[in-house]
């Protein structure tokens, strides 16, 4: 039985009033009987709260936990501690401040929480990168038997996608079908993202094809789904379908498509996308810039990649790493080291992947001293813990340069515990390269 069929059956069988909750139980004192309709809180309709001193205090506090706690005290002292609109605003700002547990406490202790409160908290948690908290608010929704909305399901599906929790995501999908929200455009789009991130591309494509009026977000979700799962050609096909459908792409479309072009070495399409970006004077975000640099690097046009790199006003660690890796990949080790030094002066702090790119470039260019120095700064300057890839690269640096004794000394002195098979493979390759059969036999044994 495929996933879609499973969700449809599960929706018929599952009792969603079961006690499926993370955290503390929520009061069941409801303002009205549960229904499938979503009724927003009076907070969104009553202008009085927008002008009250208590509401202004919340606005002044903003998403900062300390000032928000002070504003909470002010609400209680003013006798507004049970005001649902003010509690909703306070809890939402608290989630934005990263204190989801405090927001949960506010909702859990309110005498009569409504759908708008939990829907708002669920969406806020998903939006601010707190997917586990979003699921907790969703579970509280279930326990309190409050009416749901498509907005809540969209947020929960996003949270499941961020956590790559397929089983929970399928349950959410089934719940949406049960309550009649499964065919909504926004819910379906969020589910496409969910199943794509969980590797269920057949299900994602079935949902995508079922969307009647696809938005650019839906198209982007399908392109990204194929690209992120290593199906670059399928991603390019969807982009071409999007063009035929007359849907205008946005920056996210081009980022995903350029990434697919990089993986599929589709240089012609990559250049076509570049021309559209330039002709439409699209805002060059850090993500779009990094995608252009990476596309040209992966397609072998390092000089063109460097042109775009130098044009970018904002570069993140991915952009710097892509350019360094490009130089190393195409045996421009000295350029890679120069750019690495420039990164240390002007760029963001390098990460683990940056150092893999630097060490690999040094190995291919025979830059032993530079590689040794880079490896040392990784720990001493940036506090990064080397992984197998870094140890293997260092062995490769010594091995390619014919310094087999130094490579063995590095293995014994610098690698904690038993070296992995990739390390021994690197030293064996070096023995074969330099015809040191005695050491090769010793390593093999």
N, C-alpha and C positions, 0 to 999 in steps of 0.2 A: 504494500500500500504506500503510495507516494505521500509526501509531506502535506500537500494541499488536502488530499482526501482524509488524512489523519486528523488535520485540524477541524475539518467539517464534522467528522464523527465525534471527535473529542468535545466539540461545542455542544453536541446533543446530549452527551453523557455526563459531563462534569457539572457538579453542583457548586456554583460559584459563591454560595453562601457558606461554604466550609471555612473552618478557621485556618486560613492560609495567610499568616501575617508575620512579619518580622518586626520586632520591637514590642512596645507596650500596647495593650488593648485600647481601642478608641471607644468613647462613649457612643451608645446607640440611641441617644435621645435626639431624634430628628425633628426638623421643623415641619416636614411634610412626608407623606408616604413615598417610598422609592418609586421612581418612574424612569423610563428610558430617555426622558427629555432632560436637558441640562439647563438649569436655572441659575443664572449668575447672581452673585451676591449684590446686595443693595449698594455695596461699596462702589461699584462701577456706575451707579445711577444717581446717587445722592451727593450733590455738590457740597452739602454742609460739611462732610468730613474732609473735603479738600481744603476748606478754609479754617478748620479748627486748629487751635494752637497745638494740639496733640499730633495732628496729621503733619503740620509744618515741622514739628520736632523730628518726626520720622524722616521727612525729606532732608532736613539738615544733617541728620545722622548718616544717611547714605548707607552703602554696604560696608560699614565698619562696626565690628562686633561691640567694642567698648561703648561708643556713643549709642548704639542700638539698645544695649542693656539699660543705659540711663534713660532713654526714651521710654522703654518698657516700664521702668519704675514710675515715670511721670504719668503714664497711662493708668497704672494701678492707683496712684495717689489721687488722680482726678476722677476716679470712679469709672474709667473707661476700659478697665481690664477685660471686660466681657464683650466689648464692642467687636463684632465679627469683622466688619470692614477694616477697622484699625489693626486687629490681630492679623488679618490676611496680609496687609501691607507690611507689618512688622516682620512676620514670618518669612515673607518673600525676600525682603532685604537681608534677613539673616542668612537665608540660603545663598544669596549672592555674595555674602561675606565669607562663605565657606563653612558656616556653622550649622550644618543640616540637623545635627542632633538637638540643638537648641530650638530650631524651628519645629522639629517633631514634638518636642515637649510643649511648645505653645499650642500646637494643634491638638495634641493628646489631652491636654488639661482644659480645653475650651468646653463649656457646657453643651454647646450645640453647633458643632462644626457642619459646614455645608459642602456641597459639591465644588463650588467655586474655590473654596479654600484649598482643598486637596488637589484639584486640577491645577491651580496656580502653582502650588508647591512642587507638584510632579514636573510641570513644564520648566520651572525655574531650576530645579536640580539637574534635569537633563541638559538644559541650555548651558549651565555653568560647569559642566564636566564632572558632575556628581551622580553617575548612573546608578550606583548602589543605593543612594538615598532616594532617587526617583522610584526605584522598585519598592523601597520601603513605604513611601507615600501611596503608591499604587496598591500595595497589600492592605494598607490602612483603609483605603477607599473600599476595598472588598469587604473588610470586616465590618465597617460601619454601614454597609448596604446602602450606600449613597448612589444617586444617579450618575451615570458616566456620560462622557462626551467624546467626540472624535478627537478633540485636542488632547485629551488625556491619553488615548491610545497612541496617538502620534508620538507623544513624548516618551511613553513607556517603550514603544518599539525602538526608538532611538537609543534609549538606555540599554536595552538588550543588545543592540548592535554594537554599542561601545564596549560592552562586556563580552561580546561573542558568546552569549548564553543561548544556545539554540533551543534547548528544551523549554526554558522559561518563555522565550520568544514565541514558540509554537503555542504555548498555553495562552499567551496574550492574544495571538492571532485567533485562536479558537474563541476566546472571550469576545473579541470584536465581532466575529461572525454571529455569535449567539445573540448579541444585543443589536445587530443590524448595522454595525459600523464597518464591516469588513469590505464593503464595496466602495467606500469613500475614497476620493482621489488622494487626499493627504495621508490617510491611513495606509492605503496600498503602496504609495511611494515610500513611506517609512518602512514598510515590510519588505519592499524590494532591497532597500539598503541593508536591512537585518539579514535576510537570507543570503545576500551577496557576501557580506562580511563573514558569515558562517560557512561559506563555501557551497551553499545550496543553490547553485546557479540555475538549475533547471526550474526550481520553484520560483526563484526571483524572476526569471524570464516569463514564466506563466502568469505571474501577477502583473508584470510590466505590460504584457500583451493584452491583459484584461482592462487596463486603464483606458477609458474612452477618450478623455481629453488630457493628454499627457502634458505636464508642465516641463519646463526646462530642468527642474529639479529631478523629475522622474528620468528623463533622458540621461542626465549626469550620473544618477545612481546606477543605471545599467551599464554605462560606459566604464565607470569606475569599478563596478563589480567584476566585469570581465578583465580589466587591466590589472587589478589587485590580485586576481587569482591566476595570473600568468597567461591569460588568453588574449594577447595583444591584437591578434587579427580579428577576433570577434568584437573587441572594443572598437576597432576601426570601422567594422561593418555597421555597428550601431550608430556611430558618428555620421556615416554616410546616409543611413536611414533617416537620421535627424535632419540632415540637409534636404533630403528629398521631401520630407514632411513639411518643410518650410518653417521649422522652429528655429528661432534666433538663438545661437549659442551665447553663453556668458563666459566669464573668466574661468569658472570652475570647469566648464566644458573643455576649454582649451588646455587647462592643466592636465586633466585626465587623458585627453587625446594625445597631447605631446608625450606624456609618459608611455602611452601605448606605442607611439611612433618610436620612442627610444628603445623599448624592449623588442619591437618588431623590425627595427632598422628601416622604418618607412620614411626615408629622407624626403621624398617628394611631397608626401602629405604634410610632413613637419614644416617644410618650407611654405606650403600653401597656408597652413595655420599661422605661421609667422607673418605672412603678407596680410592676412586678415587682421591680425592684432595691430599691425602698423597702420593699415589703411583706415581702420575704425578708431584709431587713437585710443585704444583701450588702456585703462589705468594699469601700469606695470606693477602689480603687487609682488611681494617677495616670493610668493608661491609660483606665480606665472613666470617670473624671471628665472627661478631655479629650474623650472620645467624646460624652458628654452635652452638653458646652459646644458642641462643633462641630456637633452635630445641631441644636440650637436656633438657633445662628447661621445655619446654611445654610437653615433653614426660616423665617427671618425674625423669630424671637422673641428679639430681642437682650436684652430685659430679663430674660426667663427664663434665658437663657444666663448673664447676669451673676449671677443668684441662685445658680446652681450654682457658678459660678466663685468666688464669695465663700464658699461653704460648704466648698470643698475645703481640706483640711489640707495637701495636697501638690500642687504644680503644677509641671509641667515646662515646657520652652520651647515645646512644642507647645500646651499649654493657654493660655499667655500670648499666643502668636501668633494662635491661633484667635480669642480674644476681641478682640484689636486689629483683626484682619482683619474681624471681624464689625461692629465699629463703623464701620470705613472703608467696608465694603460697603454699609451702610445710611445712609451720609452723616452719621455722628456723629464728625466729624473731631476735635473738641476732646476728646471722651471718649477717642478713640484715643490722642491725644497724652498725656493725663493718665495713661492706663494704661501707656504706654511709659515715662514718667518713673518710675512706680511700679515697673515691671519693673527699671529700672536700680538702684533702691534696695533692693528686696526679692526680686526674682526671679532666675532664672538668667541668665547672659549671653545676650543676644539673638543670633540667628544670621542668616544671609543672608535667610531667608524672613521673619523678623520685620521686617527693614528694608524688604523689599518691601511688606509690609502697612502699615508706618508711612508710607512715602512715597506709597503709593497713597491712603491716608486723607487725607494732606495735600493731594494733588492734587484730590481730589473736594471738599474743604472750603475750598480756596483759601488754605491755610496755607503761604505761601511761606517766611517766615522760619523757621518750625518745621521745614519740610522740609529747608531748607538746613542747619540745625543738626544734624538727624538724620543727614543724609548725611555731614557732617564727622565726627561721632562714630564713624560706622561704621569709618572708617580710623584716626582718631587715637586713639580710646579702645579699640576692640575688635580692631583689626588685621585687619579683614575687607577683602578685595579686592572692589571693586564689580564686578558683572557687567552684562550687557546690560540685564537687568530694572531694575537700579537706575538706570543712566544714562537709560533710557527714562522711568522714573518722574520723574526730575528734570526732564527736558525737558517732560514732561506738566504738572508743577507750574508751571513758568514759562509754558508755552503756555496753559493754562486761565486763568491770571491775566492774560493779555494782554501778558506781558513777553517779547515775541518776540525782541527784541535780546538780552536776558539769556539766553534759551534758546540762541540762536546762539553767543553768547560761551561758554556752558557747553560746547557741543559742540566748539568749537575748542580750548578751554583744558583741559578735564577728561577728555575721552574719548581714551584712547591708540589710535593707529592709525586706520584708517578706520571711521567709525561704521556700525553695521549697519542694515539696511533698516527695522527696527522704530523706530529713532531718527528716521530721516527721515520715516517715516509719522506719528510723533507730532507733529513740527513742521509737517508738511503739514496735519494735522487742526486744529492750532492756527491756522494761516493761514486755513483755511476758516472756522473758528469766528468769527474776528475780522475776516474779509473783507480780509486783507492779501494781495491777489493778486500784488503785485509780488514780495514775498518768496517766495510760493508758487511762482511761475515760476522764480525763482532757485534754490530748493531742488530743484525738479523737474529742472532742467537739470543 
